[in-house]
Amino acid sequence: MATEIRVPTLGESVTEATVGKWFKQPGEAVTADEPVVELETDKVTLEVPAPAAGTLAEITVKEGDTVEVGALLGSIGEGEGKAAAPKKAEEEKPAKDDKAAGKEAAAEPAKKAEKSTSDMPASPAASKMMAEKGLSEDQVEGSGKRGQILKEDVMTALTKGAASQPAEAPKVARAPSSGDDAAREERVKMTRLRQTIARRLKDAQNTAAMLTTFNEVDMKAVMELRSRYKDLFEKKHGVKLGFMGFFTKAVCHALKEIPAVNAEIDGTDIIYKNFCHIGVAVGTDKGLVVPVVRDADQMGIAEIEKEIGRLGVAARDGKLAMADMQGGTFTISNGGVYGSLMSTPILNAPQSGILGMHKIQERPMVVGGEIKVRPMMYLALSYDHRIVDGKEAVTFLVRVKESLEDPERLVLDL
């Protein structure tokens, strides 16, 4: 009896995914819990394990197809003999019945069109919010299943001022390349993750009144402390003492003093977060992801380093869980690991602040009236000026600087 492989639950508010890559082909043996196919969602890439041992008997969806939660991906049969027949039938089917295949292909756009135009009532929460805010359904673009309008869509429309904005201008078509250049170009479809990154970053620029303020920090004290205790720290806690633990603690201290940087806008309300879930931007070969260190303000530096290490490995291996990606209240982005000296990071909506770390570089500095060489790092805080005033943004960055230049303040909670 065949065992079905189906799309697992993808997480809160995520209803569909794109088939990224099949690790096995029909006829190949699989073991229980062995990854057989990779799925890409708007937030993470995850591997679907084999529900049983046997032979991959059938693949029902191709790479690049969009599938919903619970959809059939394929099946696993018992023994090698059962695997060969479906594969052969799959290969011979187009040759045997080209007319039928042609009809099927022609019918497919019609099915898609039918699906896209079918009506789904707005969710109850969305309907209530639209009634309260005086919006109609034609002013809100639905992102749910079959175009259903969700609460998040209404919030996005309100933030963008959907009721008063004119229709979006049509996109300008790309000019064709010359014959010589076209032959040397390669066109690759964007992954769902890359599409989501592009959309969210552009939405953040269009929505927030984004501004960046800069400062610089003398890293000598932190570097000396790290150098003095790194061996003992690693021996006791089983993790290396890096800079992210110090920066995360410094940010948490500053957020307690300037709560607006840890807040977000919801319509005409401001939601203040009395907790610190710190997102740590991690670059992977598939794009930028931002796993979250939850309740970082309740952790010590060792706990933070352990959690950042776990999230970093999971991100690079494509094994981040949905819970690892949700709920962040503030983000730290470390471009310094790639050699960046200065940048203006873009907000991770709906958060109102993001801190950019940069390369540590020795520079001549005036200290006590004398010129001395010091390891300096530029810090950049991008913030939403709708909710954070300039004074608050500058004060926040100064507090981070003070904590790092005098790390004993972090231990004494000063």
RODRENMI-835070 format. One record per residue (C-alpha): residue number from 1; residue in one letter; x, y, z. Coordinates in steps of 0.02 Angstrom, whole numbers, plus 50000, padded with zeros to 5 digits. Layout:
@num: NUM; residu: A; c1: X; c2: Y; c3: Z
...
***
This chain:
@num: 1; residu: M; c1: 50000; c2: 50000; c3: 50000
@num: 2; residu: A; c1: 50068; c2: 50171; c3: 49952
@num: 3; residu: T; c1: 50104; c2: 50304; c3: 50085
@num: 4; residu: E; c1: 50058; c2: 50481; c3: 50034
@num: 5; residu: I; c1: 50178; c2: 50628; c3: 50050
@num: 6; residu: R; c1: 50079; c2: 50786; c3: 50086
@num: 7; residu: V; c1: 50118; c2: 50970; c3: 50119
@num: 8; residu: P; c1: 50135; c2: 50992; c3: 50308
@num: 9; residu: T; c1: 50066; c2: 51136; c3: 50410
@num: 10; residu: L; c1: 50174; c2: 51285; c3: 50363
@num: 11; residu: G; c1: 50142; c2: 51400; c3: 50510
@num: 12; residu: E; c1: 50029; c2: 51542; c3: 50560
@num: 13; residu: S; c1: 49951; c2: 51636; c3: 50412
@num: 14; residu: V; c1: 50052; c2: 51535; c3: 50284
@num: 15; residu: T; c1: 49938; c2: 51434; c3: 50170
@num: 16; residu: E; c1: 50044; c2: 51392; c3: 50019
@num: 17; residu: A; c1: 50221; c2: 51355; c3: 49964
@num: 18; residu: T; c1: 50323; c2: 51329; c3: 49806
@num: 19; residu: V; c1: 50405; c2: 51162; c3: 49769
@num: 20; residu: G; c1: 50590; c2: 51201; c3: 49768
@num: 21; residu: K; c1: 50684; c2: 51040; c3: 49737
@num: 22; residu: W; c1: 50655; c2: 50853; c3: 49740
@num: 23; residu: F; c1: 50798; c2: 50760; c3: 49824
@num: 24; residu: K; c1: 50738; c2: 50591; c3: 49760
@num: 25; residu: Q; c1: 50669; c2: 50531; c3: 49594
@num: 26; residu: P; c1: 50539; c2: 50393; c3: 49562
@num: 27; residu: G; c1: 50618; c2: 50223; c3: 49585
@num: 28; residu: E; c1: 50745; c2: 50278; c3: 49715
@num: 29; residu: A; c1: 50744; c2: 50204; c3: 49890
@num: 30; residu: V; c1: 50703; c2: 50317; c3: 50038
@num: 31; residu: T; c1: 50717; c2: 50292; c3: 50225
@num: 32; residu: A; c1: 50592; c2: 50353; c3: 50354
@num: 33; residu: D; c1: 50615; c2: 50538; c3: 50399
@num: 34; residu: E; c1: 50739; c2: 50564; c3: 50256
@num: 35; residu: P; c1: 50710; c2: 50732; c3: 50167
@num: 36; residu: V; c1: 50629; c2: 50701; c3: 49999
@num: 37; residu: V; c1: 50573; c2: 50873; c3: 49940
@num: 38; residu: E; c1: 50609; c2: 51055; c3: 49981
@num: 39; residu: L; c1: 50469; c2: 51184; c3: 49997
@num: 40; residu: E; c1: 50490; c2: 51373; c3: 49993
@num: 41; residu: T; c1: 50366; c2: 51485; c3: 50085
@num: 42; residu: D; c1: 50360; c2: 51673; c3: 50103
@num: 43; residu: K; c1: 50465; c2: 51660; c3: 50261
@num: 44; residu: V; c1: 50569; c2: 51502; c3: 50264
@num: 45; residu: T; c1: 50630; c2: 51354; c3: 50163
@num: 46; residu: L; c1: 50588; c2: 51185; c3: 50239
@num: 47; residu: E; c1: 50619; c2: 51004; c3: 50197
@num: 48; residu: V; c1: 50478; c2: 50876; c3: 50196
@num: 49; residu: P; c1: 50534; c2: 50709; c3: 50269
@num: 50; residu: A; c1: 50478; c2: 50539; c3: 50204
@num: 51; residu: P; c1: 50333; c2: 50476; c3: 50312
@num: 52; residu: A; c1: 50390; c2: 50296; c3: 50288
@num: 53; residu: A; c1: 50531; c2: 50191; c3: 50217
@num: 54; residu: G; c1: 50516; c2: 50115; c3: 50043
@num: 55; residu: T; c1: 50534; c2: 50175; c3: 49864
@num: 56; residu: L; c1: 50477; c2: 50342; c3: 49794
@num: 57; residu: A; c1: 50336; c2: 50282; c3: 49684
@num: 58; residu: E; c1: 50265; c2: 50444; c3: 49613
@num: 59; residu: I; c1: 50294; c2: 50632; c3: 49606
@num: 60; residu: T; c1: 50130; c2: 50725; c3: 49579
@num: 61; residu: V; c1: 50196; c2: 50905; c3: 49576
@num: 62; residu: K; c1: 50342; c2: 50977; c3: 49481
@num: 63; residu: E; c1: 50479; c2: 51093; c3: 49542
@num: 64; residu: G; c1: 50414; c2: 51271; c3: 49536
@num: 65; residu: D; c1: 50231; c2: 51223; c3: 49564
@num: 66; residu: T; c1: 50131; c2: 51311; c3: 49699
@num: 67; residu: V; c1: 50047; c2: 51195; c3: 49825
@num: 68; residu: E; c1: 49931; c2: 51223; c3: 49972
@num: 69; residu: V; c1: 49937; c2: 51147; c3: 50146
@num: 70; residu: G; c1: 49882; c2: 50965; c3: 50138
@num: 71; residu: A; c1: 49910; c2: 50948; c3: 49950
@num: 72; residu: L; c1: 49976; c2: 50783; c3: 49884
@num: 73; residu: L; c1: 50160; c2: 50792; c3: 49836
@num: 74; residu: G; c1: 50193; c2: 50610; c3: 49795
@num: 75; residu: S; c1: 50188; c2: 50435; c3: 49866
@num: 76; residu: I; c1: 50303; c2: 50302; c3: 49934
@num: 77; residu: G; c1: 50280; c2: 50120; c3: 49883
@num: 78; residu: E; c1: 50343; c2: 49958; c3: 49956
@num: 79; residu: G; c1: 50484; c2: 49877; c3: 49858
@num: 80; residu: E; c1: 50577; c2: 49925; c3: 49700
@num: 81; residu: G; c1: 50460; c2: 49841; c3: 49576
@num: 82; residu: K; c1: 50317; c2: 49958; c3: 49614
@num: 83; residu: A; c1: 50424; c2: 50112; c3: 49584
@num: 84; residu: A; c1: 50472; c2: 50076; c3: 49404
@num: 85; residu: A; c1: 50296; c2: 50070; c3: 49330
@num: 86; residu: P; c1: 50237; c2: 50244; c3: 49379
@num: 87; residu: K; c1: 50401; c2: 50318; c3: 49316
@num: 88; residu: K; c1: 50382; c2: 50231; c3: 49148
@num: 89; residu: A; c1: 50200; c2: 50282; c3: 49134
@num: 90; residu: E; c1: 50249; c2: 50461; c3: 49174
@num: 91; residu: E; c1: 50375; c2: 50463; c3: 49033
@num: 92; residu: E; c1: 50263; c2: 50378; c3: 48905
@num: 93; residu: K; c1: 50105; c2: 50475; c3: 48942
@num: 94; residu: P; c1: 50145; c2: 50628; c3: 48833
@num: 95; residu: A; c1: 50199; c2: 50519; c3: 48686
@num: 96; residu: K; c1: 50043; c2: 50409; c3: 48693
@num: 97; residu: D; c1: 49914; c2: 50547; c3: 48706
@num: 98; residu: D; c1: 49978; c2: 50712; c3: 48640
@num: 99; residu: K; c1: 49802; c2: 50773; c3: 48602
@num: 100; residu: A; c1: 49743; c2: 50743; c3: 48779
@num: 101; residu: A; c1: 49897; c2: 50829; c3: 48847
@num: 102; residu: G; c1: 49868; c2: 50978; c3: 48734
@num: 103; residu: K; c1: 49689; c2: 50994; c3: 48793
@num: 104; residu: E; c1: 49745; c2: 50982; c3: 48973
@num: 105; residu: A; c1: 49875; c2: 51118; c3: 48948
@num: 106; residu: A; c1: 49749; c2: 51230; c3: 48861
@num: 107; residu: A; c1: 49626; c2: 51205; c3: 49003
@num: 108; residu: E; c1: 49754; c2: 51248; c3: 49136
@num: 109; residu: P; c1: 49753; c2: 51440; c3: 49110
@num: 110; residu: A; c1: 49564; c2: 51435; c3: 49115
@num: 111; residu: K; c1: 49570; c2: 51345; c3: 49282
@num: 112; residu: K; c1: 49693; c2: 51472; c3: 49351
@num: 113; residu: A; c1: 49589; c2: 51617; c3: 49289
@num: 114; residu: E; c1: 49434; c2: 51539; c3: 49366
@num: 115; residu: K; c1: 49524; c2: 51521; c3: 49532
@num: 116; residu: S; c1: 49588; c2: 51700; c3: 49531
@num: 117; residu: T; c1: 49416; c2: 51773; c3: 49499
@num: 118; residu: S; c1: 49319; c2: 51665; c3: 49621
@num: 119; residu: D; c1: 49252; c2: 51764; c3: 49770
@num: 120; residu: M; c1: 49299; c2: 51730; c3: 49950
@num: 121; residu: P; c1: 49218; c2: 51834; c3: 50087
@num: 122; residu: A; c1: 49336; c2: 51936; c3: 50194
@num: 123; residu: S; c1: 49386; c2: 51859; c3: 50360
@num: 124; residu: P; c1: 49278; c2: 51913; c3: 50509
@num: 125; residu: A; c1: 49421; c2: 52013; c3: 50586
@num: 126; residu: A; c1: 49453; c2: 52100; c3: 50420
@num: 127; residu: S; c1: 49268; c2: 52139; c3: 50394
@num: 128; residu: K; c1: 49256; c2: 52215; c3: 50568
@num: 129; residu: M; c1: 49411; c2: 52323; c3: 50541
@num: 130; residu: M; c1: 49352; c2: 52382; c3: 50369
@num: 131; residu: A; c1: 49184; c2: 52433; c3: 50443
@num: 132; residu: E; c1: 49271; c2: 52528; c3: 50584
@num: 133; residu: K; c1: 49392; c2: 52617; c3: 50466
@num: 134; residu: G; c1: 49266; c2: 52652; c3: 50327
@num: 135; residu: L; c1: 49350; c2: 52547; c3: 50193
@num: 136; residu: S; c1: 49265; c2: 52445; c3: 50058
@num: 137; residu: E; c1: 49328; c2: 52278; c3: 49992
@num: 138; residu: D; c1: 49382; c2: 52353; c3: 49824
@num: 139; residu: Q; c1: 49505; c2: 52465; c3: 49919
@num: 140; residu: V; c1: 49597; c2: 52318; c3: 49997
@num: 141; residu: E; c1: 49702; c2: 52189; c3: 49905
@num: 142; residu: G; c1: 49677; c2: 52014; c3: 49979
@num: 143; residu: S; c1: 49826; c2: 51900; c3: 50006
@num: 144; residu: G; c1: 49735; c2: 51750; c3: 50079
@num: 145; residu: K; c1: 49676; c2: 51593; c3: 49995
@num: 146; residu: R; c1: 49585; c2: 51632; c3: 49830
@num: 147; residu: G; c1: 49611; c2: 51818; c3: 49862
@num: 148; residu: Q; c1: 49527; c2: 51822; c3: 50033
@num: 149; residu: I; c1: 49552; c2: 51985; c3: 50127
@num: 150; residu: L; c1: 49639; c2: 51959; c3: 50294
@num: 151; residu: K; c1: 49661; c2: 52078; c3: 50441
@num: 152; residu: E; c1: 49842; c2: 52106; c3: 50391
@num: 153; residu: D; c1: 49784; c2: 52164; c3: 50217
@num: 154; residu: V; c1: 49669; c2: 52295; c3: 50295
@num: 155; residu: M; c1: 49812; c2: 52355; c3: 50407
@num: 156; residu: T; c1: 49925; c2: 52370; c3: 50254
@num: 157; residu: A; c1: 49792; c2: 52466; c3: 50159
@num: 158; residu: L; c1: 49767; c2: 52586; c3: 50305
@num: 159; residu: T; c1: 49953; c2: 52615; c3: 50322
@num: 160; residu: K; c1: 49968; c2: 52654; c3: 50137
@num: 161; residu: G; c1: 49815; c2: 52767; c3: 50141
@num: 162; residu: A; c1: 49719; c2: 52658; c3: 50018
@num: 163; residu: A; c1: 49560; c2: 52761; c3: 50034
@num: 164; residu: S; c1: 49642; c2: 52918; c3: 49962
@num: 165; residu: Q; c1: 49779; c2: 52855; c3: 49847
@num: 166; residu: P; c1: 49756; c2: 52844; c3: 49658
@num: 167; residu: A; c1: 49774; c2: 52681; c3: 49564
@num: 168; residu: E; c1: 49950; c2: 52614; c3: 49548
@num: 169; residu: A; c1: 50040; c2: 52661; c3: 49388
@num: 170; residu: P; c1: 50069; c2: 52516; c3: 49268
@num: 171; residu: K; c1: 50241; c2: 52436; c3: 49272
@num: 172; residu: V; c1: 50358; c2: 52486; c3: 49132
@num: 173; residu: A; c1: 50409; c2: 52340; c3: 49023
@num: 174; residu: R; c1: 50594; c2: 52298; c3: 49017
@num: 175; residu: A; c1: 50679; c2: 52356; c3: 48858
@num: 176; residu: P; c1: 50739; c2: 52209; c3: 48752
@num: 177; residu: S; c1: 50926; c2: 52172; c3: 48750
@num: 178; residu: S; c1: 51025; c2: 52176; c3: 48590
@num: 179; residu: G; c1: 51052; c2: 52012; c3: 48499
@num: 180; residu: D; c1: 51232; c2: 51991; c3: 48558
@num: 181; residu: D; c1: 51189; c2: 52030; c3: 48740
@num: 182; residu: A; c1: 51031; c2: 51924; c3: 48745
@num: 183; residu: A; c1: 51129; c2: 51767; c3: 48702
@num: 184; residu: R; c1: 51241; c2: 51796; c3: 48854
@num: 185; residu: E; c1: 51101; c2: 51833; c3: 48978
@num: 186; residu: E; c1: 51020; c2: 51707; c3: 49094
@num: 187; residu: R; c1: 50841; c2: 51727; c3: 49156
@num: 188; residu: V; c1: 50803; c2: 51642; c3: 49323
@num: 189; residu: K; c1: 50636; c2: 51649; c3: 49414
@num: 190; residu: M; c1: 50646; c2: 51730; c3: 49585
@num: 191; residu: T; c1: 50615; c2: 51613; c3: 49730
@num: 192; residu: R; c1: 50466; c2: 51648; c3: 49843
@num: 193; residu: L; c1: 50586; c2: 51700; c3: 49980
@num: 194; residu: R; c1: 50674; c2: 51826; c3: 49866
@num: 195; residu: Q; c1: 50506; c2: 51893; c3: 49804
@num: 196; residu: T; c1: 50449; c2: 51916; c3: 49984
@num: 197; residu: I; c1: 50612; c2: 52003; c3: 50032
@num: 198; residu: A; c1: 50594; c2: 52122; c3: 49884
@num: 199; residu: R; c1: 50411; c2: 52159; c3: 49921
@num: 200; residu: R; c1: 50435; c2: 52186; c3: 50108
@num: 201; residu: L; c1: 50585; c2: 52300; c3: 50089
@num: 202; residu: K; c1: 50497; c2: 52407; c3: 49959
@num: 203; residu: D; c1: 50339; c2: 52413; c3: 50065
@num: 204; residu: A; c1: 50443; c2: 52472; c3: 50213
@num: 205; residu: Q; c1: 50516; c2: 52614; c3: 50109
@num: 206; residu: N; c1: 50344; c2: 52662; c3: 50042
@num: 207; residu: T; c1: 50256; c2: 52654; c3: 50211
@num: 208; residu: A; c1: 50374; c2: 52716; c3: 50346
@num: 209; residu: A; c1: 50448; c2: 52890; c3: 50364
@num: 210; residu: M; c1: 50620; c2: 52810; c3: 50370
@num: 211; residu: L; c1: 50771; c2: 52906; c3: 50432
@num: 212; residu: T; c1: 50946; c2: 52851; c3: 50485
@num: 213; residu: T; c1: 51057; c2: 52923; c3: 50620
@num: 214; residu: F; c1: 51241; c2: 52877; c3: 50646
@num: 215; residu: N; c1: 51367; c2: 52866; c3: 50785
@num: 216; residu: E; c1: 51531; c2: 52777; c3: 50815
@num: 217; residu: V; c1: 51587; c2: 52667; c3: 50957
@num: 218; residu: D; c1: 51761; c2: 52631; c3: 51027
@num: 219; residu: M; c1: 51767; c2: 52441; c3: 51034
@num: 220; residu: K; c1: 51927; c2: 52432; c3: 51138
@num: 221; residu: A; c1: 51842; c2: 52391; c3: 51304
@num: 222; residu: V; c1: 51734; c2: 52252; c3: 51230
@num: 223; residu: M; c1: 51879; c2: 52179; c3: 51131
@num: 224; residu: E; c1: 51991; c2: 52175; c3: 51285
@num: 225; residu: L; c1: 51854; c2: 52096; c3: 51390
@num: 226; residu: R; c1: 51822; c2: 51967; c3: 51255
@num: 227; residu: S; c1: 52008; c2: 51929; c3: 51235
@num: 228; residu: R; c1: 52029; c2: 51908; c3: 51424
@num: 229; residu: Y; c1: 51884; c2: 51788; c3: 51451
@num: 230; residu: K; c1: 51849; c2: 51703; c3: 51284
@num: 231; residu: D; c1: 51938; c2: 51539; c3: 51327
@num: 232; residu: L; c1: 51858; c2: 51526; c3: 51499
@num: 233; residu: F; c1: 51689; c2: 51576; c3: 51427
@num: 234; residu: E; c1: 51694; c2: 51442; c3: 51291
@num: 235; residu: K; c1: 51753; c2: 51310; c3: 51415
@num: 236; residu: K; c1: 51609; c2: 51345; c3: 51534
@num: 237; residu: H; c1: 51466; c2: 51380; c3: 51412
@num: 238; residu: G; c1: 51518; c2: 51279; c3: 51260
@num: 239; residu: V; c1: 51498; c2: 51426; c3: 51142
@num: 240; residu: K; c1: 51617; c2: 51560; c3: 51079
@num: 241; residu: L; c1: 51607; c2: 51736; c3: 51150
@num: 242; residu: G; c1: 51569; c2: 51849; c3: 51003
@num: 243; residu: F; c1: 51513; c2: 52029; c3: 50986
@num: 244; residu: M; c1: 51328; c2: 51995; c3: 50956
@num: 245; residu: G; c1: 51296; c2: 51952; c3: 51139
@num: 246; residu: F; c1: 51362; c2: 52123; c3: 51194
@num: 247; residu: F; c1: 51266; c2: 52215; c3: 51058
@num: 248; residu: T; c1: 51104; c2: 52123; c3: 51096
@num: 249; residu: K; c1: 51116; c2: 52163; c3: 51282
@num: 250; residu: A; c1: 51160; c2: 52345; c3: 51244
@num: 251; residu: V; c1: 51009; c2: 52359; c3: 51129
@num: 252; residu: C; c1: 50893; c2: 52283; c3: 51260
@num: 253; residu: H; c1: 50952; c2: 52410; c3: 51389
@num: 254; residu: A; c1: 50923; c2: 52553; c3: 51267
@num: 255; residu: L; c1: 50750; c2: 52489; c3: 51218
@num: 256; residu: K; c1: 50696; c2: 52491; c3: 51400
@num: 257; residu: E; c1: 50740; c2: 52675; c3: 51410
@num: 258; residu: I; c1: 50670; c2: 52724; c3: 51238
@num: 259; residu: P; c1: 50514; c2: 52614; c3: 51217
@num: 260; residu: A; c1: 50459; c2: 52701; c3: 51056
@num: 261; residu: V; c1: 50600; c2: 52612; c3: 50962
@num: 262; residu: N; c1: 50525; c2: 52447; c3: 51021
@num: 263; residu: A; c1: 50348; c2: 52491; c3: 50966
@num: 264; residu: E; c1: 50246; c2: 52479; c3: 50807
@num: 265; residu: I; c1: 50101; c2: 52572; c3: 50725
@num: 266; residu: D; c1: 49932; c2: 52486; c3: 50703
@num: 267; residu: G; c1: 49816; c2: 52603; c3: 50609
@num: 268; residu: T; c1: 49800; c2: 52754; c3: 50724
@num: 269; residu: D; c1: 49866; c2: 52660; c3: 50877
@num: 270; residu: I; c1: 50042; c2: 52635; c3: 50942
@num: 271; residu: I; c1: 50080; c2: 52463; c3: 51016
@num: 272; residu: Y; c1: 50219; c2: 52468; c3: 51145
@num: 273; residu: K; c1: 50307; c2: 52301; c3: 51172
@num: 274; residu: N; c1: 50356; c2: 52270; c3: 51353
@num: 275; residu: F; c1: 50476; c2: 52133; c3: 51298
@num: 276; residu: C; c1: 50625; c2: 52121; c3: 51182
@num: 277; residu: H; c1: 50619; c2: 51993; c3: 51041
@num: 278; residu: I; c1: 50777; c2: 52037; c3: 50945
@num: 279; residu: G; c1: 50788; c2: 51988; c3: 50762
@num: 280; residu: V; c1: 50964; c2: 51946; c3: 50701
@num: 281; residu: A; c1: 50985; c2: 51964; c3: 50512
@num: 282; residu: V; c1: 51075; c2: 51813; c3: 50437
@num: 283; residu: G; c1: 51133; c2: 51803; c3: 50257
@num: 284; residu: T; c1: 51108; c2: 51634; c3: 50173
@num: 285; residu: D; c1: 51136; c2: 51572; c3: 49996
@num: 286; residu: K; c1: 50948; c2: 51592; c3: 49966
@num: 287; residu: G; c1: 50931; c2: 51766; c3: 50036
@num: 288; residu: L; c1: 50920; c2: 51865; c3: 50197
@num: 289; residu: V; c1: 50821; c2: 51790; c3: 50342
@num: 290; residu: V; c1: 50791; c2: 51864; c3: 50515
@num: 291; residu: P; c1: 50772; c2: 51733; c3: 50652
@num: 292; residu: V; c1: 50719; c2: 51800; c3: 50822
@num: 293; residu: V; c1: 50801; c2: 51786; c3: 50994
@num: 294; residu: R; c1: 50646; c2: 51788; c3: 51104
@num: 295; residu: D; c1: 50648; c2: 51878; c3: 51272
@num: 296; residu: A; c1: 50829; c2: 51929; c3: 51248
@num: 297; residu: D; c1: 50809; c2: 52055; c3: 51389
@num: 298; residu: Q; c1: 50786; c2: 51909; c3: 51510
@num: 299; residu: M; c1: 50943; c2: 51819; c3: 51450
@num: 300; residu: G; c1: 51126; c2: 51830; c3: 51497
@num: 301; residu: I; c1: 51261; c2: 51853; c3: 51366
@num: 302; residu: A; c1: 51298; c2: 51665; c3: 51366
@num: 303; residu: E; c1: 51115; c2: 51621; c3: 51334
@num: 304; residu: I; c1: 51105; c2: 51748; c3: 51193
@num: 305; residu: E; c1: 51263; c2: 51681; c3: 51110
@num: 306; residu: K; c1: 51197; c2: 51502; c3: 51120
@num: 307; residu: E; c1: 51030; c2: 51550; c3: 51042
@num: 308; residu: I; c1: 51110; c2: 51655; c3: 50905
@num: 309; residu: G; c1: 51224; c2: 51509; c3: 50865
@num: 310; residu: R; c1: 51078; c2: 51389; c3: 50854
@num: 311; residu: L; c1: 50977; c2: 51505; c3: 50743
@num: 312; residu: G; c1: 51126; c2: 51541; c3: 50630
@num: 313; residu: V; c1: 51159; c2: 51356; c3: 50597
@num: 314; residu: A; c1: 50973; c2: 51323; c3: 50567
@num: 315; residu: A; c1: 50964; c2: 51470; c3: 50446
@num: 316; residu: R; c1: 51112; c2: 51413; c3: 50342
@num: 317; residu: D; c1: 51049; c2: 51233; c3: 50340
@num: 318; residu: G; c1: 50874; c2: 51288; c3: 50288
@num: 319; residu: K; c1: 50798; c2: 51214; c3: 50447
@num: 320; residu: L; c1: 50724; c2: 51367; c3: 50531
@num: 321; residu: A; c1: 50552; c2: 51336; c3: 50605
@num: 322; residu: M; c1: 50411; c2: 51460; c3: 50578
@num: 323; residu: A; c1: 50415; c2: 51503; c3: 50764
@num: 324; residu: D; c1: 50598; c2: 51555; c3: 50745
@num: 325; residu: M; c1: 50548; c2: 51692; c3: 50621
@num: 326; residu: Q; c1: 50399; c2: 51774; c3: 50703
@num: 327; residu: G; c1: 50367; c2: 51909; c3: 50832
@num: 328; residu: G; c1: 50526; c2: 52014; c3: 50821
@num: 329; residu: T; c1: 50515; c2: 52189; c3: 50897
@num: 330; residu: F; c1: 50686; c2: 52257; c3: 50843
@num: 331; residu: T; c1: 50822; c2: 52198; c3: 50722
@num: 332; residu: I; c1: 51012; c2: 52198; c3: 50721
@num: 333; residu: S; c1: 51103; c2: 52183; c3: 50555
@num: 334; residu: N; c1: 51290; c2: 52149; c3: 50554
@num: 335; residu: G; c1: 51361; c2: 52202; c3: 50386
@num: 336; residu: G; c1: 51533; c2: 52212; c3: 50464
@num: 337; residu: V; c1: 51561; c2: 52026; c3: 50440
@num: 338; residu: Y; c1: 51563; c2: 52060; c3: 50252
@num: 339; residu: G; c1: 51676; c2: 52213; c3: 50267
@num: 340; residu: S; c1: 51544; c2: 52350; c3: 50262
@num: 341; residu: L; c1: 51608; c2: 52513; c3: 50336
@num: 342; residu: M; c1: 51444; c2: 52611; c3: 50327
@num: 343; residu: S; c1: 51264; c2: 52578; c3: 50274
@num: 344; residu: T; c1: 51084; c2: 52633; c3: 50300
@num: 345; residu: P; c1: 50985; c2: 52476; c3: 50345
@num: 346; residu: I; c1: 50802; c2: 52462; c3: 50292
@num: 347; residu: L; c1: 50669; c2: 52433; c3: 50424
@num: 348; residu: N; c1: 50600; c2: 52258; c3: 50451
@num: 349; residu: A; c1: 50415; c2: 52307; c3: 50450
@num: 350; residu: P; c1: 50314; c2: 52330; c3: 50557
@num: 351; residu: Q; c1: 50460; c2: 52363; c3: 50675
@num: 352; residu: S; c1: 50510; c2: 52544; c3: 50700
@num: 353; residu: G; c1: 50697; c2: 52521; c3: 50723
@num: 354; residu: I; c1: 50847; c2: 52424; c3: 50654
@num: 355; residu: L; c1: 51029; c2: 52438; c3: 50709
@num: 356; residu: G; c1: 51167; c2: 52418; c3: 50581
@num: 357; residu: M; c1: 51337; c2: 52356; c3: 50642
@num: 358; residu: H; c1: 51491; c2: 52380; c3: 50534
@num: 359; residu: K; c1: 51674; c2: 52336; c3: 50513
@num: 360; residu: I; c1: 51792; c2: 52370; c3: 50658
@num: 361; residu: Q; c1: 51932; c2: 52478; c3: 50590
@num: 362; residu: E; c1: 52079; c2: 52558; c3: 50678
@num: 363; residu: R; c1: 52074; c2: 52748; c3: 50664
@num: 364; residu: P; c1: 52165; c2: 52894; c3: 50746
@num: 365; residu: M; c1: 52056; c2: 52965; c3: 50885
@num: 366; residu: V; c1: 52083; c2: 53108; c3: 51008
@num: 367; residu: V; c1: 52080; c2: 53032; c3: 51183
@num: 368; residu: G; c1: 52118; c2: 53145; c3: 51332
@num: 369; residu: G; c1: 52196; c2: 53274; c3: 51219
@num: 370; residu: E; c1: 52310; c2: 53148; c3: 51133
@num: 371; residu: I; c1: 52295; c2: 53060; c3: 50965
@num: 372; residu: K; c1: 52282; c2: 52873; c3: 50990
@num: 373; residu: V; c1: 52242; c2: 52726; c3: 50877
@num: 374; residu: R; c1: 52076; c2: 52647; c3: 50926
@num: 375; residu: P; c1: 51969; c2: 52506; c3: 50852
@num: 376; residu: M; c1: 51814; c2: 52601; c3: 50796
@num: 377; residu: M; c1: 51647; c2: 52544; c3: 50726
@num: 378; residu: Y; c1: 51513; c2: 52650; c3: 50644
@num: 379; residu: L; c1: 51336; c2: 52617; c3: 50705
@num: 380; residu: A; c1: 51180; c2: 52661; c3: 50605
@num: 381; residu: L; c1: 51003; c2: 52666; c3: 50674
@num: 382; residu: S; c1: 50864; c2: 52673; c3: 50545
@num: 383; residu: Y; c1: 50698; c2: 52717; c3: 50624
@num: 384; residu: D; c1: 50518; c2: 52760; c3: 50581
@num: 385; residu: H; c1: 50504; c2: 52948; c3: 50609
@num: 386; residu: R; c1: 50314; c2: 52932; c3: 50621
@num: 387; residu: I; c1: 50334; c2: 52855; c3: 50794
@num: 388; residu: V; c1: 50515; c2: 52890; c3: 50846
@num: 389; residu: D; c1: 50571; c2: 53071; c3: 50866
@num: 390; residu: G; c1: 50747; c2: 53124; c3: 50820
@num: 391; residu: K; c1: 50793; c2: 53154; c3: 51003
@num: 392; residu: E; c1: 50738; c2: 52977; c3: 51049
@num: 393; residu: A; c1: 50834; c2: 52899; c3: 50905
@num: 394; residu: V; c1: 50995; c2: 52991; c3: 50947
@num: 395; residu: T; c1: 50976; c2: 52952; c3: 51133
@num: 396; residu: F; c1: 50948; c2: 52767; c3: 51093
@num: 397; residu: L; c1: 51107; c2: 52759; c3: 50991
@num: 398; residu: V; c1: 51207; c2: 52852; c3: 51124
@num: 399; residu: R; c1: 51147; c2: 52728; c3: 51256
@num: 400; residu: V; c1: 51205; c2: 52582; c3: 51148
@num: 401; residu: K; c1: 51374; c2: 52669; c3: 51126
@num: 402; residu: E; c1: 51391; c2: 52701; c3: 51313
@num: 403; residu: S; c1: 51354; c2: 52518; c3: 51357
@num: 404; residu: L; c1: 51482; c2: 52453; c3: 51233
@num: 405; residu: E; c1: 51619; c2: 52574; c3: 51281
@num: 406; residu: D; c1: 51592; c2: 52531; c3: 51465
@num: 407; residu: P; c1: 51530; c2: 52349; c3: 51461
@num: 408; residu: E; c1: 51525; c2: 52339; c3: 51651
@num: 409; residu: R; c1: 51363; c2: 52439; c3: 51635
@num: 410; residu: L; c1: 51284; c2: 52285; c3: 51554
@num: 411; residu: V; c1: 51331; c2: 52177; c3: 51703
@num: 412; residu: L; c1: 51273; c2: 52305; c3: 51831
@num: 413; residu: D; c1: 51114; c2: 52346; c3: 51732
@num: 414; residu: L; c1: 51156; c2: 52532; c3: 51723
***
